[in-house]
Amino acid sequence: MIEDGLRLVGSAQTNRAMEAELVRIVKKALARRPEAPRRDGTGQLAYAWDAEVARVALTYHRTSTRVVRDLYASSARRLEPLYEELVEDVRRDRRDWHHGLRSISVEVRRVDEFAAGERQVVGTVKNAIVDGLGQRGARVRVEVDEPDALVVARMDDRGRMLVGLDLTKGTRTRRGWRSEAGEAPLREHVAAVMAIEARYDPRRDLVVDPMCGAGTIAIEAALAAKGAPVAMGDPAAPLWPEARPVVVAGDRDLDVLVAARNNAKRAGADVIFQRGDLVTLDRERIWSLAADAGAVPERGLVLCNPPWGERLELAEARLFYGALGDWWRGLRDFRAAFLVANPAFEEAFGARWAMKKPLSSGPLRGYLFVYEP
Ligand SMILES: C[S@@+](CC[C@H](N)C(=O)[O-])C[C@H]1O[C@@H](n2cnc3c(N)ncnc32)[C@H](O)[C@@H]1O
């Protein structure tokens, strides 16, 4: 079946953040709202194809990892019918999605329910696309290393095999600016999700991350505030060039902080770095750093991913998260969002959260806790 869809793929439990971000950037870039999406599972949004919205998402959408154009869908469960259906769809398709393409590569994801192994599905999809395009007089070869386009095939939550073009050509959680990382750097798109879930408003909020590691959260917040293109080196103009985000980041480890500063420089993100233990970054210090930068934000927002805790003993973790709770209470009127995997956090932090939701960064399965003052 011929499909025409735009799909934003991200981490589990991030549909709401991905949708909210798309509304924000499309309203700014195109002066209209995108239509409401269909949610496919917990980490995929499906929209009708809209080339303008796709361009905006591809350039500016930070909370997704991939932007895909869905082209074909098949309910086949075996290789032969999949090939036959796909080759026929490609042959009779009148769209020119393959315009200018000389080579493709194929990747499959989540095809465990299919009655064949991944490699066989890859081979079948490749053959069907190359043969179907060939029947339309278009010659496309398969190229694994540097293809002009990446085709992805994946089962959707209705059990259909969806075949589409991965417009991001692979996951883009790595933006390219983080060549120096701390101990456990957060995935960039997860940092972007944190900012959206905490309702970061760059016109009003000062952001502080007192344990910034490689600086991922601070850098993503500063870039999101400006609506900077996701890919480093993309010459597209930022959506909010006039934005002056105030973002403060600290860490007690000097080497880590130097790395974070270099990362911010590469990313073109304005972040105020401050070395020291979190207790030294108190309310007065934070506001005076903002004042030195000539900024007068209305409110404060903590965005932080404290040490996960595999390395912390339970007693030590309790003390540490308790001290973190005391530090936050000392800020008095700051909202806060913490991404943590350690089960000791919730109780030790010592405050009732306003929101708690599962959020993972790679193999680390954690929760995002949001607190209101
Ligand atoms: C999980 S890492 C943060 C990772 C970060 N989000 C990133 O993406 O790179 C935690 C950081 O907290 C810092 N840290 C731990 N205890 C601290 C304290 N008491 N004060 C300041 N920084 C601390 C560590 O040096 C480490 O860089």
The ligand as a MOL file (V3000), in Angstrom:
LIG
                    3D

  0  0  0     0  0            999 V3000
M  V30 BEGIN CTAB
M  V30 COUNTS 27 29 0 0 0
M  V30 BEGIN ATOM
M  V30 1 C 25.8390 12.0730 35.5950 0
M  V30 2 S 27.0540 13.3000 35.4520 0 CHG=1
M  V30 3 C 26.2350 14.5400 34.5390 0
M  V30 4 C 26.2300 14.2240 33.0980 0
M  V30 5 C 25.7480 15.3600 32.2650 0
M  V30 6 N 24.3170 15.5260 32.3150 0
M  V30 7 C 26.2260 15.1980 30.8370 0
M  V30 8 O 25.4180 15.0850 29.9450 0
M  V30 9 O 27.4380 15.0750 30.6350 0 CHG=-1
M  V30 10 C 27.1520 13.9810 37.0400 0
M  V30 11 C 28.1840 15.0890 37.2410 0
M  V30 12 O 28.0310 15.6010 38.5630 0
M  V30 13 C 29.2810 16.0470 39.0220 0
M  V30 14 N 29.1770 16.1330 40.4840 0
M  V30 15 C 29.0210 15.1120 41.3580 0
M  V30 16 N 28.8890 15.5820 42.6000 0
M  V30 17 C 28.9510 16.9340 42.5260 0
M  V30 18 C 28.8490 17.9850 43.4710 0
M  V30 19 N 28.6890 17.7290 44.7710 0
M  V30 20 N 28.9370 19.2540 43.0430 0
M  V30 21 C 29.1220 19.5340 41.7280 0
M  V30 22 N 29.2360 18.5630 40.7850 0
M  V30 23 C 29.1430 17.2840 41.1750 0
M  V30 24 C 30.2580 15.0330 38.4920 0
M  V30 25 O 31.5570 15.6070 38.3980 0
M  V30 26 C 29.6300 14.6830 37.1130 0
M  V30 27 O 30.2540 15.4370 36.1070 0
M  V30 END ATOM
M  V30 BEGIN BOND
M  V30 1 1 1 2
M  V30 2 1 2 3
M  V30 3 1 2 10
M  V30 4 1 3 4
M  V30 5 1 4 5
M  V30 6 1 5 6
M  V30 7 1 5 7
M  V30 8 2 7 8
M  V30 9 1 7 9
M  V30 10 1 10 11
M  V30 11 1 11 12
M  V30 12 1 11 26
M  V30 13 1 12 13
M  V30 14 1 13 14
M  V30 15 1 13 24
M  V30 16 1 14 15
M  V30 17 1 14 23
M  V30 18 2 15 16
M  V30 19 1 16 17
M  V30 20 1 17 18
M  V30 21 2 17 23
M  V30 22 1 18 19
M  V30 23 2 18 20
M  V30 24 1 20 21
M  V30 25 2 21 22
M  V30 26 1 22 23
M  V30 27 1 24 25
M  V30 28 1 24 26
M  V30 29 1 26 27
M  V30 END BOND
M  V30 END CTAB
M  END
